[in-house]
Amino acid sequence: MSEWATFPFIIKPESRAEGGCLADCLQWEARVSDDRVRASFDETMKRSWDQSQIYYIGNRSRDFMPNAPGTVPFSLSELRLMAKLRIDWRQYRDDAKTPPEKTVQEMKEFLNKELLKQQQSRK
């Protein structure tokens, strides 16, 4: 009897390419994994978190999610204004490939001025 017959939830190495991420997740849940499965799981979780940051502004803010990866040092209101002004918040992530156009302090000052302008135009 082969070792694969003993553990029916283990995906054979030759069929991993067919199963892909699902196979890796099943092995992770079964607590039977190797370094490749761990790396795949970590990459999947990173991509999932990056996607959640696109849809949920709170997941971008270091104020709101202080221990989360890939957050930026802006408040929720500043991030909402950045979205409204179409300013790419990703340039302020620690893992950004290029430095931002403005420093964090300069951007905060710019956003405060914009917020004041908007408040005055409402009056």
Backbone torsions as a table, in degrees:
resi	resn	phi	psi	omega
1	MET	NA	132.4	-178.3
2	SER	-80.4	161.7	178.3
3	GLU	-63.8	-25.9	-178.6
4	TRP	-71.0	-31.6	179.3
5	ALA	-70.5	-29.9	179.1
6	THR	-69.5	-35.5	-178.0
7	PHE	-119.4	86.3	-175.0
8	PRO	-66.3	-17.8	-179.2
9	PHE	-85.2	-5.5	178.4
10	ILE	-84.4	131.1	179.6
11	ILE	-87.5	128.3	-179.9
12	LYS	-63.0	142.7	-178.5
13	PRO	-54.6	-37.9	-177.6
14	GLU	-69.8	-19.6	179.9
15	SER	-100.0	1.1	-178.9
16	ARG	-60.5	-37.9	-179.3
17	ALA	-61.1	-34.4	179.1
18	GLU	-73.3	-42.2	-176.5
19	GLY	-76.9	-33.9	177.6
20	GLY	59.0	-134.3	-174.4
21	CYS	-62.6	-39.8	-179.7
22	LEU	-60.2	-43.9	179.1
23	ALA	-61.8	-42.8	178.5
24	ASP	-62.3	-42.4	-179.7
25	CYS	-64.7	-40.2	178.5
26	LEU	-63.4	-43.0	178.1
27	GLN	-66.4	-37.0	178.4
28	TRP	-62.6	-46.5	179.7
29	GLU	-63.8	-33.5	179.6
30	ALA	-79.4	-1.2	-179.1
31	ARG	62.5	30.1	176.6
32	VAL	-123.4	94.2	-176.1
33	SER	-143.0	162.8	175.9
34	ASP	-121.7	-175.5	-177.1
35	ASP	-61.1	-37.0	-179.6
36	ARG	-65.9	-41.6	179.1
37	VAL	-65.9	-42.0	178.4
38	ARG	-61.3	-43.8	179.4
39	ALA	-64.7	-40.5	178.0
40	SER	-63.8	-43.1	179.1
41	PHE	-62.5	-45.4	179.0
42	ASP	-60.5	-41.8	178.9
43	GLU	-65.8	-39.6	178.0
44	THR	-63.4	-44.0	179.0
45	MET	-64.1	-39.9	178.8
46	LYS	-62.3	-45.7	178.9
47	ARG	-63.2	-38.7	178.8
48	SER	-64.0	-43.4	179.3
49	TRP	-64.5	-43.8	178.3
50	ASP	-58.9	-40.3	178.1
51	GLN	-66.2	-39.7	-179.7
52	SER	-65.3	-31.2	178.1
53	GLN	-68.3	-28.3	177.9
54	ILE	-66.7	-42.4	-174.1
55	TYR	-90.2	-25.8	-176.4
56	TYR	-121.0	105.7	-175.6
57	ILE	-58.6	-34.4	179.5
58	GLY	-59.2	-30.3	179.4
59	ASN	-73.4	-8.7	178.4
60	ARG	-88.8	-24.9	-169.7
61	SER	-87.0	127.8	175.7
62	ARG	-69.2	-26.9	176.3
63	ASP	-66.9	-40.1	-176.1
64	PHE	-83.8	-37.9	-178.9
65	MET	-126.1	73.7	-170.2
66	PRO	-62.8	-27.2	-176.6
67	ASN	-105.0	6.8	-177.2
68	ALA	-85.0	149.2	178.4
69	PRO	-76.4	152.0	173.7
70	GLY	72.6	17.2	179.3
71	THR	-87.8	164.1	-178.7
72	VAL	-120.6	155.0	-174.2
73	PRO	-81.9	51.9	179.1
74	PHE	-127.0	153.1	177.5
75	SER	-77.7	170.4	178.5
76	LEU	-62.1	-41.7	-179.4
77	SER	-66.4	-37.4	177.7
78	GLU	-66.0	-40.1	178.8
79	LEU	-67.8	-36.0	176.4
80	ARG	-63.5	-42.2	179.1
81	LEU	-66.8	-39.5	176.9
82	MET	-60.2	-41.4	178.4
83	ALA	-63.9	-42.2	-179.9
84	LYS	-64.1	-36.9	179.8
85	LEU	-87.0	2.3	-179.4
86	ARG	58.5	43.7	175.1
87	ILE	-96.2	128.1	-177.3
88	ASP	-73.4	109.5	-178.7
89	TRP	-69.6	-22.8	-176.4
90	ARG	-63.8	-23.6	179.6
91	GLN	-65.9	-14.8	-179.9
92	TYR	-99.7	2.9	174.8
93	ARG	-70.0	151.9	179.2
94	ASP	-64.3	-27.8	-178.3
95	ASP	-96.2	16.7	179.3
96	ALA	-64.4	141.0	-177.4
97	LYS	-74.6	-30.8	179.0
98	THR	-122.9	151.6	178.9
99	PRO	-69.2	152.4	-178.9
100	PRO	-68.7	159.7	179.1
101	GLU	-61.1	-41.9	179.3
102	LYS	-122.7	152.5	174.7
103	THR	-67.9	167.8	179.5
104	VAL	-59.1	-44.5	-179.0
105	GLN	-63.4	-43.8	177.9
106	GLU	-61.7	-40.5	179.9
107	MET	-67.6	-40.2	178.0
108	LYS	-61.9	-42.4	177.4
109	GLU	-63.1	-44.1	178.4
110	PHE	-60.2	-44.7	-179.3
111	LEU	-65.5	-37.9	176.9
112	ASN	-63.6	-40.7	177.5
113	LYS	-63.9	-42.7	179.0
114	GLU	-63.8	-40.3	179.0
115	LEU	-64.1	-41.5	177.0
116	LEU	-63.2	-42.2	177.8
117	LYS	-59.3	-44.1	-179.0
118	GLN	-65.3	-39.7	179.9
119	GLN	-67.4	-38.4	178.8
120	GLN	-69.9	-34.7	-179.9
121	SER	-71.4	-21.9	178.1
122	ARG	-76.6	-23.9	-176.2
123	LYS	-75.6	NA	NA
